[in-house]
Amino acid sequence: MFQRKKKENRICCRTALTLFCSIAIVFSGVFQAIASAEADPGTVWTPDSYEIHLLLNSDLILDENYLLKPEVLKEFDTDDSYKTFSLAYYETLERDFFEEGWINRIRLKYEEDDENDFKLTYKKRYPVPEGDLASAILLAETEGFDLSKGSWEPEIDWGYTGMTLSLSAEAAIPADTEETIADLQPAEGFSMMIDNMPYEEQNWKSEGWGIKTFETAELAGPIFFNRYKGDFLGLNVTIEIWEIHDERDDGIYHLTELSFKADDYQEASSNRKMMMDALLELGILLKVDSLKTQQMLDAYLVSPK
């Protein structure tokens, strides 16, 4: 009996040692992947969509009607035509969604054939500190997102300093031809957002968390912006002018953002530097990150006085 007990103990020890080594190998691989991604974010997962966002000085490039000045239109190889969009965010006064990295937005999307849709966007954002994309991806997967399935559209947003991994899910609801977000009844908008909310957000912190949190959400908006399409440095660029009505002091100000896309990290990195250098030389680049969503929520979500 004693000999068999010793043999069983040896078997248990070997089993435990094997399990420990397996776990160590797994974690070693994860840590190696993270370390390599710090050198090149593309080594763990290669996203095919980067978008660079840079703020421009509205005081220098907008005319008295808050549209691009003629010399700016010429510089960015665009004409005076633009499209107007309207949108709104849904958030609680306590920023419950935003604090968890969630953004809920509804926008009126204008199609080229003039068939309009309400575009519902549910976005989960992960900061990418110091370009460590691997850690952001690892956290997203740990929290239940499977980037290989295609149900969430990943994109890397890159500003003046900060980088963010954004995961988006969308839905489209037909809208009337001349309708804007301002015409949308609040109850209708809330109903559309709740009915199409993805499973991950619905059950984020607990079962039904997203739906329950939405019950106390407010509408931040309507917000309007004008979009120009142009060409600069051989890149297709978008320039948006956002009119923000700040309900904290009843003021109005304008935020102007230039953006462009890239297919991989190296392209995004080199074109971002080239663009920043050129905008600095023109004297119109603001050396701050956009933080556009946060600015909108701060301006439109104000506790009753």
N, C-alpha and C positions, 0 to 999 in steps of 0.2 A: 504494500500500500504506500509506504513512504517513497519507494523508488518511482512509482507511477506518479505520485504527487510532484516529485522533482522534475519528472519529464514533462508533466503538464505545465509546470511553471516555466520551463525552458521554452515550450511552444508559445505560451502567452507572451513571454518577453520578446521572442522573435517576431510575433505578430505585431506587438506594439511598436517595435523598432522599425518594422517595414512600413507601418502606417505613418510613423513620425517622419521617415525619410520621404515618403510620397508627398506629405503635406509640405515639407521643406522644399522639395523640387518644384511644386506648384507655385509657392510663394516666391521662390527664387526667380522663376520665369516671369512672374508679374512684376517684381521689382526691377529685373533687367529690362523689361519692356518699357517701364516708366522712365528708367534712366536713359534709355536710348531715345525716347520721345522728347526728352528735354533738349537733346541735341538737334533732333529733326522730328517735328510732330507727325510727319507722315509715316514713321516706321511702325506704328502700332495699328493705325487705321487711317486710311487715306481718303479724307472727304473730297468730294468733287465740286464743292460749292463754298467759296469764300466770298464775303462781301465786305469791302472796306468802306467805312463811314467817317467823313471828315467834316467838321463844322467850318462854315465860311462867315466872314464878318458882314452881317446884314447891312450895317450902316454904310459900308463902302460899295456894295454891289447892287443895292436895291434903289429904285427910283421912288418918287413921291407916292406912287400907287402900290408900292411894295412888290414890284415886279422887277425882273432883271434889267439893268441898264443896257442901252444899245451896245456900248463897248464890251460889256460882259457877254452879251449874246454873241458878238463877233469872236471874242476870245475863245469861247467854248463851242464854236461852230454850231450854233443853234439859232432858230428863228424866234419870233415873238409868240409863237403858238405854244400852248401848254394845255394840260388836262387838269381839271379840278376834281379832287376826291374828298369824301367826307367819311369820318369814322368816329368811333367812341370806344372807350375802355369800360370794363366792368370790374369794380373793385370795392372792397369794404373800406370804411373810414379808417379801420385799424391796419389796412394793407395786409390782410391775412393771406391773400394769394401771392402778392408781390414778395412778401417775406419768405415764402416757400419757393420762390423762383418761378412762379406761374404768372402768365400774362394772358388775359382774355380780352379779345378785341373783335369788333365787328366793323367792316368797312364796305362801302359801296364800291364795287369793282366794275369798271366800265370795260366791256369787251369791244373789240374792233368792229364787230358787226352791230354795235349799239344795243345788244342785249345785255341788260344790267343784272348783276347778281349781288346779293349781300354775301360778302366773303367773311365767314366766321373763322377766326384763327385762335388756336389754343397753343400756347408756347411755353415750354419749360427751358429755362436758361441755367447754364452751369458756368461760373467764372473759370477762366483758364489762366491761373496765376503764373507769370513768368513764362508763358508759352507752353506750360506743361499739359499738353492736350491729352496725353495718355491717362493722367490722373482724373481728368474730367470725364473721359469716356468710361473709365473703370467705375467711377461713382455712379454715372448714369445707368450702367448695366447692373450694378449692385442694387440700384433702386427700382429695377424692373423694366428698363427700356431695352428692347432687342433691336439694335440698329441694323441688323442684317435682314429683317423682315420687310422693311420698306413702309411700314404703317406710319412711321414718323419721319419727317424730312429733316435731315441734319444740315446745319450750315454753321460756318465759323464767321462770326461777326468780329471785325477788327477795327478799332478806333484809333485815336491819336496815341493812346498808350495801352488801353485794355483790350483783351481778347475774350470772347464768350462763345461757348458751344450752345447753339440754339436748336431745339427739337420742336418741330411744328406739325400740328395736325390741323386740317382745314375741312370746311364744308361750305357749300354754296347753295343759297336759297334765291330763287328768282325774285326780281324787284321790278316795280313799274319803271317805265322809261325815264320819267322826269323826277323820280323819287330821290331824296337825299336822306342821310341819317336823321336830320332834323324832322323829317316827316314820319319817321318810324315811331309807332306808339311804344312807350316804355315796356308795357306788358308783353307786347309782341316780340320785342328784342330779347327780353329776359327769357321768354319761352323758347325761342330759337337757340339761344346759347345753352340752356339747360338740356334741351332735347338732344343736342349734338355733342355734348361734352364727352371726351374720351374716357375710357375706363380708368386709365392711370390717374387722371386728375380727379375723377369721381371718388376714388378710393385711396387718395394720396396718404393721408395720415390715419385714416380709419375708414371703415365701410360707410360710403355715402357722404364722406367729408366734403367733397366738392359741391354737391347739390345743397347740402345744409348751409355751407358757407355762402353760397350764392343767394340764399334767401335774405341775407343782410347786406348784399352788395348794392352799390350806387352806380349810376351811369355818369362817367366822366366824359363830357362832350355836350353837343357835337363839336368836332374839330375839323377844320378844313385846311387843305394844303394844295398848292399848285405844283405840278411836275413838268419839268422840261427834260428833253432828251438831247444830248449833244455828243461832241467828239473832242477829246483833249489829249494830247500826247499820243495819239493813235489808239486811245481807249474809248469805248462806249461809256459815257458817263450819264448819270441822272442827277439833276439838281432839283431839290424840293424846298419849297418855301412854306413853312408852317405858321399859321396865324394863331397865336395862343392868347386866349382871354383869361387873364389871371384873376380868379374870383377872390383872391386874398386881398387885393387892393383895387379891383375893377380896372386894372391896367391891361393894355394890349401890347404884346411884343411879337417879334418875328424871329423864327429860327430857320436858318438856311443850311442845308446839308447837301454835300456832294458825295455820291457813292458810285462804286463800280464793282464788278465781279471778277473773280479769277477761279481757275479750275484746280489749282494745287498750291501747296505752301510756298514753293519757290517763286512761282509766278506772282502770287499775292504779295510776298515779301518785297520782291524787287520793284514791282509796280507801285506799291504803297510808298516806298522810299522816293521813287521818282516823282510821284504825284505830290508828296509832301514838300519836297525840295522846290518844285515848280510853284506851288501855291504860296510858299514862304517868300519866294522871289517876287511874286506878284503883290505880296503884302496883304493877302486876304484870308490866310489860314488862322483859325483860332486854335491855340495850343491847349485844348481841353478835349476830353471825351464827350461824346454827344449826350449820353444819358437821357435820350429823348423821352422814353416812356416814363421815367421818374419825374421829369419836368412836367409832363402832361398830368400825371396824377397829383403832383403838388399844386398845380395851378387850378385844376378842376374839382378835386375832391377836398372840400373844405368843410369842417364841422360847422353846423349852424351857430350863428353868433347869439 
